[in-house]
Amino acid sequence: MTYFSGNQRPDSRAGEAEKEPEVFWNEAALSICTSSTGGTPSLEPATAGVSYRPDVRQYVYRGAWVIVAAGEYDMGSITPLREALHTAARQYPKVVLDASAVAFADSTFLNLLMLTNRIGTLRVVAPSAQVRRLCEITGVDSVLEMLQTIEGAVSS
């Protein structure tokens, strides 16, 4: 993650300084950004140590293809996961998606799950709270098999 300070902007040209925009603080918002000790603003990003970059890992386990997805998935970042799921669904009778580390997913992600399930047999394992809620709201959880463990998904 890149941080910019002062009048430095990612789109500014060398030697050109841009005027710093005015920032209006909201007391409620400020309290959210403060540290737990003394109410002073925290200088660390709220997401320190957390990666939202999409990451796809794959392996074979007991005859099933397991795909571990992590990060955020939307229209701009879904391609690696789409390629992995579609390839696996065409080559293996059972595909397992470990969605425990998916931090964000939108309708693009849900559409991918549904399309993959049409191509082959997809099981979603240990969906993160965000993915689980998204599936519940849309009813996808009643269409896809959602399980808690990879072992359970492979043996079902």
Backbone bond lengths (Angstrom), bond angles and torsions (degrees), N, CA, C in turn:
res aa  C-N    CA-C-N  psi(-1)  N-CA   C-N-CA  omega(-1)  CA-C   N-CA-C  phi
1 M - - - 1.437 - - 1.516 107.41 -
2 T 1.309 117.30 135.96 1.448 121.79 -179.81 1.512 109.05 -103.06
3 Y 1.318 116.60 134.23 1.448 122.04 177.35 1.512 108.37 -112.64
4 F 1.308 116.79 142.57 1.447 121.99 178.06 1.513 107.18 -118.87
5 S 1.318 116.21 143.95 1.453 119.40 -178.43 1.517 110.33 -126.27
6 G 1.315 115.41 160.11 1.462 120.69 177.27 1.506 112.24 59.54
7 N 1.357 115.44 -131.11 1.459 118.86 -178.38 1.519 112.01 -97.80
8 Q 1.301 118.12 14.80 1.460 123.20 179.27 1.520 109.80 -79.81
9 R 1.315 117.03 130.82 1.455 122.81 179.33 1.516 108.92 -129.98
10 P 1.330 118.44 149.03 1.456 120.26 -179.25 1.518 112.74 -64.13
11 D 1.334 117.53 -24.45 1.451 119.47 -178.01 1.530 112.98 -101.62
12 S 1.335 118.02 4.81 1.462 119.11 -179.19 1.522 110.22 -82.12
13 R 1.308 115.07 149.47 1.461 120.57 178.76 1.519 109.31 -85.24
14 A 1.316 116.83 154.19 1.458 121.72 -178.53 1.518 109.64 -56.04
15 G 1.308 116.58 132.16 1.450 121.92 176.74 1.519 114.01 84.59
16 E 1.299 119.33 -10.29 1.457 122.25 179.20 1.519 108.92 -98.83
17 A 1.312 116.68 127.77 1.453 121.15 178.03 1.518 108.82 -105.94
18 E 1.307 116.14 136.58 1.453 120.82 177.25 1.514 108.43 -102.38
19 K 1.315 115.57 151.83 1.449 121.18 178.46 1.521 109.71 -67.42
20 E 1.312 116.44 132.95 1.463 122.20 178.80 1.522 108.90 -68.59
21 P 1.339 119.05 127.85 1.463 120.37 179.86 1.523 111.00 -69.22
22 E 1.344 115.64 151.10 1.450 119.94 176.82 1.516 109.18 -73.27
23 V 1.311 115.96 139.82 1.453 121.09 178.09 1.517 108.01 -120.61
24 F 1.306 116.67 127.99 1.444 121.60 178.42 1.518 108.04 -106.66
25 W 1.319 116.64 122.37 1.457 121.13 -176.99 1.506 110.93 -88.39
26 N 1.266 115.56 137.50 1.446 123.54 175.22 1.525 105.42 -104.36
27 E 1.317 116.97 127.80 1.470 120.33 -177.08 1.535 112.37 -55.98
28 A 1.321 117.24 -40.62 1.470 120.12 -179.95 1.514 110.71 -65.49
29 A 1.327 116.34 -42.26 1.467 120.23 179.23 1.514 110.46 -66.44
30 L 1.329 117.34 -38.78 1.456 120.97 -179.91 1.520 110.88 -62.74
31 S 1.334 117.41 -37.91 1.460 119.24 -179.76 1.522 111.82 -65.77
32 I 1.333 117.38 -29.09 1.458 120.85 177.79 1.518 110.60 -70.90
33 C 1.335 117.06 -33.49 1.466 122.21 -175.90 1.509 112.91 -85.12
34 T 1.322 119.36 -3.27 1.445 120.64 -174.99 1.515 111.86 -88.62
35 S 1.313 113.85 157.67 1.458 118.99 178.84 1.523 109.15 -77.01
36 S 1.313 116.29 167.65 1.457 120.02 -179.33 1.521 112.26 -79.70
37 T 1.315 117.42 -6.26 1.456 120.05 -178.52 1.517 109.96 -112.96
38 G 1.297 116.57 102.50 1.448 120.91 172.22 1.516 116.20 86.79
39 G 1.292 120.16 -2.09 1.443 120.99 177.03 1.510 115.20 72.05
40 T 1.322 118.25 17.30 1.460 120.11 177.70 1.518 109.51 -86.50
41 P 1.324 117.60 145.82 1.466 119.31 -178.45 1.525 111.61 -58.27
42 S 1.303 114.86 136.24 1.455 121.58 177.25 1.515 109.00 -79.02
43 L 1.317 118.15 131.74 1.454 121.82 -179.67 1.510 112.48 -89.63
44 E 1.336 117.79 -10.35 1.452 121.03 178.81 1.519 109.70 -87.32
45 P 1.337 116.18 142.49 1.458 118.05 177.08 1.523 110.66 -62.37
46 A 1.324 117.03 149.09 1.462 121.11 -178.67 1.515 111.38 -63.30
47 T 1.332 116.62 -23.17 1.458 120.91 -176.51 1.525 111.69 -104.82
48 A 1.323 117.45 26.04 1.461 119.92 -178.82 1.518 110.38 -56.54
49 G 1.323 117.10 129.24 1.444 122.16 177.11 1.520 114.55 83.81
50 V 1.325 118.14 -3.24 1.462 121.41 -179.48 1.517 108.68 -106.28
51 S 1.310 117.03 130.52 1.459 121.22 178.33 1.511 109.55 -104.55
52 Y 1.325 115.38 128.84 1.455 119.86 178.01 1.515 111.24 -105.34
53 R 1.334 116.78 2.07 1.463 121.09 176.87 1.520 108.38 -66.71
54 P 1.336 116.67 133.08 1.465 119.12 179.96 1.530 111.42 -61.96
55 D 1.308 115.51 138.19 1.457 121.35 179.58 1.529 107.69 -139.64
56 V 1.320 116.16 131.16 1.456 121.47 -179.37 1.521 108.73 -125.03
57 R 1.323 116.42 123.51 1.466 122.34 175.59 1.516 107.91 -122.35
58 Q 1.338 115.38 147.60 1.461 119.76 -173.91 1.517 111.17 -139.35
59 Y 1.333 115.43 148.86 1.454 120.84 174.89 1.531 109.56 -163.85
60 V 1.322 115.88 163.86 1.452 121.77 177.51 1.523 107.98 -98.04
61 Y 1.342 115.51 135.55 1.454 120.97 177.39 1.519 108.48 -139.90
62 R 1.315 116.53 113.95 1.468 123.45 178.47 1.534 112.88 51.14
63 G 1.299 115.68 44.28 1.458 121.20 176.45 1.515 115.48 83.72
64 A 1.315 117.72 -4.06 1.470 121.42 177.85 1.522 109.03 -106.91
65 W 1.322 116.00 149.02 1.457 120.82 176.64 1.518 107.27 -92.64
66 V 1.329 116.21 122.33 1.462 121.92 -178.52 1.522 108.81 -106.40
67 I 1.308 115.53 129.17 1.463 122.16 177.12 1.518 107.21 -118.93
68 V 1.319 115.82 125.92 1.459 122.04 178.02 1.522 107.27 -104.96
69 A 1.322 116.49 116.13 1.462 121.78 -179.36 1.522 109.52 -105.93
70 A 1.320 116.08 137.50 1.459 121.19 177.81 1.522 108.88 -139.28
71 G 1.314 115.59 152.61 1.460 120.50 177.21 1.509 113.01 100.05
72 E 1.334 114.74 -156.63 1.455 121.92 -177.50 1.520 110.41 -107.33
73 Y 1.330 115.59 137.88 1.462 120.23 -179.33 1.518 110.74 -127.02
74 D 1.327 114.49 121.85 1.452 122.50 173.62 1.522 107.48 -146.11
75 M 1.307 118.05 -169.16 1.457 121.22 -175.18 1.544 112.10 -58.51
76 G 1.302 117.20 -33.29 1.462 120.52 -178.00 1.519 114.92 -81.50
77 S 1.317 118.13 -14.95 1.467 119.92 -174.42 1.526 114.28 -125.09
78 I 1.303 118.03 4.60 1.474 121.73 -171.90 1.530 113.65 -78.93
79 T 1.315 119.02 -19.46 1.464 122.50 -170.91 1.527 114.80 -52.37
80 P 1.334 120.93 -50.38 1.472 118.79 -179.29 1.530 113.02 -60.68
81 L 1.321 117.21 -38.65 1.459 120.48 178.96 1.527 110.37 -70.25
82 R 1.321 117.35 -40.37 1.472 121.14 178.03 1.522 110.67 -59.88
83 E 1.324 116.34 -47.16 1.470 120.06 -179.65 1.523 110.73 -61.47
84 A 1.321 116.92 -43.64 1.463 120.89 -179.14 1.523 111.41 -64.38
85 L 1.327 117.47 -46.65 1.465 120.66 -178.48 1.525 112.58 -66.78
86 H 1.320 117.09 -43.84 1.464 119.01 -178.48 1.528 111.99 -67.84
87 T 1.324 116.82 -39.90 1.463 120.08 177.15 1.526 110.36 -63.32
88 A 1.323 116.46 -46.14 1.466 120.73 -179.32 1.521 111.47 -63.98
89 A 1.333 117.49 -41.98 1.466 120.86 -178.02 1.521 112.10 -64.64
90 R 1.307 117.02 -27.21 1.469 120.64 178.78 1.535 112.13 -83.34
91 Q 1.321 117.36 -20.25 1.463 120.41 -174.16 1.528 114.21 -109.40
92 Y 1.326 118.27 -19.52 1.469 120.92 -176.60 1.521 110.22 -125.34
93 P 1.320 116.73 143.32 1.465 119.43 -179.66 1.532 112.51 -68.93
94 K 1.319 116.45 -24.01 1.463 120.18 -178.30 1.529 109.24 -136.73
95 V 1.337 115.90 128.48 1.460 122.03 177.94 1.527 107.60 -119.43
96 V 1.323 115.26 132.43 1.458 121.71 -179.92 1.522 108.36 -116.47
97 L 1.326 116.75 126.71 1.461 121.88 176.78 1.514 108.98 -108.63
98 D 1.335 116.27 114.84 1.457 122.06 173.95 1.524 106.26 -85.23
99 A 1.332 117.04 107.52 1.463 122.34 -176.35 1.525 112.24 -106.34
100 S 1.319 117.14 20.88 1.465 120.78 -176.30 1.523 113.48 -67.88
101 A 1.325 118.17 -23.68 1.467 120.92 -177.72 1.530 112.41 -108.30
102 V 1.320 117.47 17.02 1.465 120.31 176.47 1.524 107.74 -81.17
103 A 1.335 115.79 115.48 1.461 121.53 -176.62 1.524 112.64 -84.21
104 F 1.324 116.72 -30.63 1.459 121.18 179.67 1.514 108.94 -149.21
105 A 1.313 116.16 140.23 1.459 121.62 175.83 1.518 107.85 -148.33
106 D 1.332 115.55 143.60 1.458 119.48 177.88 1.522 109.92 -122.94
107 S 1.326 116.82 -162.26 1.461 120.89 -177.16 1.526 112.36 -63.15
108 T 1.319 117.85 -25.85 1.471 121.12 176.64 1.530 109.48 -62.31
109 F 1.304 116.54 -43.16 1.461 123.30 178.77 1.530 109.94 -64.36
110 L 1.331 116.95 -46.94 1.463 120.69 179.27 1.526 111.44 -61.36
111 N 1.314 116.66 -43.25 1.456 121.03 178.40 1.526 110.50 -60.18
112 L 1.326 116.82 -41.60 1.460 121.19 178.13 1.530 110.93 -61.23
113 L 1.314 117.14 -42.79 1.465 120.35 179.10 1.528 110.67 -61.93
114 M 1.309 116.42 -44.85 1.470 120.18 -178.77 1.535 111.19 -65.72
115 L 1.321 117.49 -43.19 1.468 120.67 178.72 1.525 111.47 -64.39
116 T 1.314 116.36 -40.60 1.469 120.42 178.83 1.521 110.13 -63.55
117 N 1.308 117.69 -39.44 1.463 121.77 179.34 1.528 111.32 -66.10
118 R 1.318 117.60 -28.78 1.469 120.67 175.88 1.522 111.58 -72.02
119 I 1.336 116.10 -34.74 1.464 120.91 -179.56 1.522 110.48 -72.65
120 G 1.327 116.43 -42.17 1.465 121.41 -177.07 1.513 110.01 -149.44
121 T 1.322 115.84 -159.16 1.460 121.10 179.60 1.523 108.77 -99.76
122 L 1.335 116.21 114.27 1.462 121.47 -179.46 1.517 109.81 -110.96
123 R 1.334 114.94 133.84 1.456 121.42 173.50 1.524 107.25 -122.85
124 V 1.318 116.47 132.31 1.461 121.71 179.02 1.519 107.86 -101.75
125 V 1.329 115.32 127.68 1.463 121.04 -175.43 1.526 110.81 -112.22
126 A 1.317 115.28 135.50 1.461 124.16 172.89 1.523 112.98 44.74
127 P 1.333 118.16 56.08 1.459 118.72 -178.85 1.526 111.29 -62.13
128 S 1.320 115.53 142.18 1.462 119.93 176.99 1.527 108.57 -61.60
129 A 1.307 117.04 165.64 1.465 121.06 -178.90 1.526 110.77 -57.65
130 Q 1.319 117.28 -39.12 1.464 121.18 -179.29 1.518 110.71 -66.17
131 V 1.316 117.05 -45.00 1.467 121.19 179.89 1.525 110.02 -67.52
132 R 1.303 117.07 -42.45 1.467 120.94 179.50 1.529 110.24 -60.04
133 R 1.315 117.23 -45.36 1.472 121.43 -179.82 1.528 110.64 -64.05
134 L 1.324 117.27 -43.10 1.455 121.97 178.90 1.531 110.54 -60.51
135 C 1.304 116.74 -42.61 1.473 121.37 179.12 1.526 111.52 -67.60
136 E 1.326 117.51 -37.71 1.462 121.17 178.13 1.525 111.38 -66.31
137 I 1.328 116.78 -45.79 1.468 121.56 -177.92 1.524 111.09 -61.80
138 T 1.315 116.42 -40.08 1.465 121.01 -175.21 1.524 113.69 -90.25
139 G 1.327 117.45 -10.51 1.459 120.48 -179.26 1.523 113.73 84.95
140 V 1.309 117.69 3.78 1.466 121.48 179.47 1.527 110.88 -64.22
141 D 1.320 117.13 -28.35 1.469 119.93 179.30 1.523 112.59 -64.83
142 S 1.334 117.74 -19.43 1.459 119.74 177.17 1.532 111.94 -87.76
143 V 1.319 117.04 -11.52 1.465 122.06 179.87 1.523 110.86 -99.18
144 L 1.319 116.49 -43.61 1.463 121.17 -178.94 1.520 110.80 -92.42
145 E 1.311 115.21 149.63 1.458 120.01 175.03 1.519 107.86 -82.86
146 M 1.334 116.31 119.41 1.457 122.05 -178.86 1.520 108.58 -116.19
147 L 1.320 115.80 122.23 1.459 121.91 -175.05 1.524 110.34 -126.02
148 Q 1.320 115.86 167.63 1.468 120.70 -176.95 1.528 114.03 -90.85
149 T 1.330 118.26 -26.15 1.468 119.75 -175.89 1.526 110.85 -131.86
150 I 1.312 114.91 154.52 1.457 121.32 175.48 1.519 108.97 -65.06
151 E 1.318 116.79 -41.10 1.467 121.52 178.33 1.527 110.91 -56.79
152 G 1.336 116.31 -45.27 1.457 120.90 179.04 1.518 112.54 -65.61
153 A 1.328 116.70 -37.35 1.461 121.23 -179.69 1.516 111.63 -69.48
154 V 1.309 116.61 -37.75 1.465 120.74 -179.26 1.525 110.69 -71.52
155 S 1.321 116.99 -36.61 1.466 119.35 -176.63 1.538 113.40 -86.18
156 S 1.332 118.19 -9.45 1.481 119.42 -178.94 1.508 112.39 -82.72
